[in-house]
C-alpha cells in the first residue's frame, strides 16, 4: 500500500522525476510523456464515469485501476516484464478482460453501417473524449517503444482499451440507435 505523508518533495524542481528503479529522468522524456498521457486518459475516464451509473460506471472504475497499474509499469524501466510482489506489470489477463467485455457489449449492438461521430448523449460523448485520450496515450507508448523496451501486454492493453471505449460509447447511445452517423461530404 502506498502511503504519502508529503505531496511536494522539491526533488523535481530541476526538471527531473524519479522512476520506480530509483533512477531519474527528464520530465519531458518520452517515458514521462507516455505516463502523462495515460494519467490524462485516466482522468477523462473518471470524468466519463461521473456521467454514468451501473455496470458502465463500474467498468470504467475498474479500468481506472488498471491504468494506475499501467502507469507503474511504464515507470519501471527495463526489459523484464514479469510481475512480482515488488514490480507492477500489466498482464495479458487485463487485455483479455477488455476483449470479453467488448464481445459482451457488441452482442447488443447492430453492426456499423457508417462511421459515427463522437457524440450522441453526454455520457457517450465523455467516453469518446476518453477514447481519444487513450489513443494519444497509445501513440506516446509506441513512441517510447521505438527507443526503449515497453511491456507488450501494456501495448495490447491500451490498444484494446480504445476499442472498448468505442463500443461502450455506442452502447451508452441507446445500444447504437443514438449514434450520430457521419455523412461523407454532407455539407458541401
N, C-alpha and C positions, 0 to 999 in steps of 0.2 A: 504494500500500500504506500502511496506517495504521501508525504507529509511536508507541507511548505509552511515554514514559520515566517518567512520574509519574502515578499514578492520581488523587491528590487535587490540586486546584488552589486551593481556597478561594474561587473566584470565585462559587460557588453558595451561599455562606453567607448571602447576602441574600435567598434565596428565588427567585432567577432562574437561568436556564440559557441557554447560548449556542446559537444556531441556525447552520446552515450558512453563511448570508449574513453572519454576524458580529453580527447583532442579538441582543438578549437578550429573553427573555420570562419571565413568571412560571411557576414550576414547576407551578402549579395551572391554568394556562391550558388551554383546550380542545385546542390543538395538542399540548401535553405530555401531556394525558390520552390522546389518540389514540396518541401514540408509546409511552407506558407500557403501554397495553392491547395494542399489537402486541408489545412486548417480553415481556409476561406470556404471551401466546399462544405466542410463540416458545419460551419456557422450557417450557411444558407440552407442546409438540410434541416438544421434546428429551427430556422425561421419557417420553413415549409411545414414542419411538424406542428407548429403552433396553429396553423390553419386547418389541421386535420384532427381526426379522432379515431378511435378504434384500432383496427388492425393496421391501417395505413400509417398512423402515427407511431404505433408500437414498432413497426418495421423500420421506420426512419430512426427511431431511438436506438434500436439495435445496430443499425448501420453507423450511427454516430460513434458508438463504442468501437466498432471495427476500424473506423477512421482514426481514432486515437492509437489503436494498435498499429495502423499503417504509418502514422507519424513517428512512432517509436522505432518501427522497422527502418524507415528512411534515415532516422537519426543514428543508426547503428552501422557505421561503415564496415566494409569487409565483404568477403565472398562466401562466407559460411552462413547459409540461411536456415540453419537448423535451430528451431526454437528451444529454449531451455527455461529453467526457473528464473534465470537472470537476464535472458535475452528474449524480447518480444519479436516475433516474426509473424507475418501473415502466412497462413497455411492454406492449402488447396480447399479444405472444407469450407472456408469462408466464401470463396467464389462459388463453390457448389451450392451453398445455401441460396445465394443470389439466383443461380440458374434455376433451382427448384421453385423459387418464388416467382421468377419470370414466367415459368411454364404454368404455374397455378393461375396467375393473373391473366395470361394470354388465353386460357381456356374460355374466359368470359368476354373476349373481345372479338369483334368481326375483323377479318383481315383488312389491312390498309388498302384503300383504293387510290389514295393520293398522299403526298407528303402533308404533314399537318404543321400548322403554325403554333408556336409556343404560346398557349393561352387557354381560353375556354373559361373555366372557373378560376377563382382566386387561388384555391389550393393547387390546382393543376399548374397554373402559371408559376407559382412559387417553386413547385417541383421542377418545372422546366428551367428556371433560373439556376437551381441547384445542379441540374444535369449539365448545363453549360459550364458551370464552375468545375464540375468533376472532369469534363473534357479538358479544361485548361490544366487541371492537376495531372491528368494523363500525359498531356504534352510536356509538362515540366518533368515528369518522371522519366519519359522516354528520352528527353534531352540529357538528363542525368545519366541514364543508362548508356548513352553514347560515349561517356567518358569515365564511368565508374560502375562497378557491379551493382545491380539492383535485383532484389528478390523477384524471380519470375512469377511467383504466386502473388506478389503485390501488384505486378503489372496486369496479371489476369484479373485480379480483384477490381482494380479501378476501371478496367475496360468493361467488365460485366456490370459494374455499378451504374455507369451511364445508361446501359441498356435497361437495367431495372427501373431507373428513374423515368425513362421514356415510357415504358409500359405502365408504370404506376400512374403517371400523369394522365394517360389515356383512360385508365380505369376510373380515376377520380372524375374525369369528364364524362360522367354517366355512362361508364363502360364503352367509351368511344363515341357515343352519339352526340356528345357535346364538343367533340374536337372541331377546331377551326381548320378547314381544308385550304391548302394552298391552291390558288387558281393561277397557273403559269401565264404570265403576260396579261393578267386580268385587268390591269389598269392602264394599258397602252392607249 
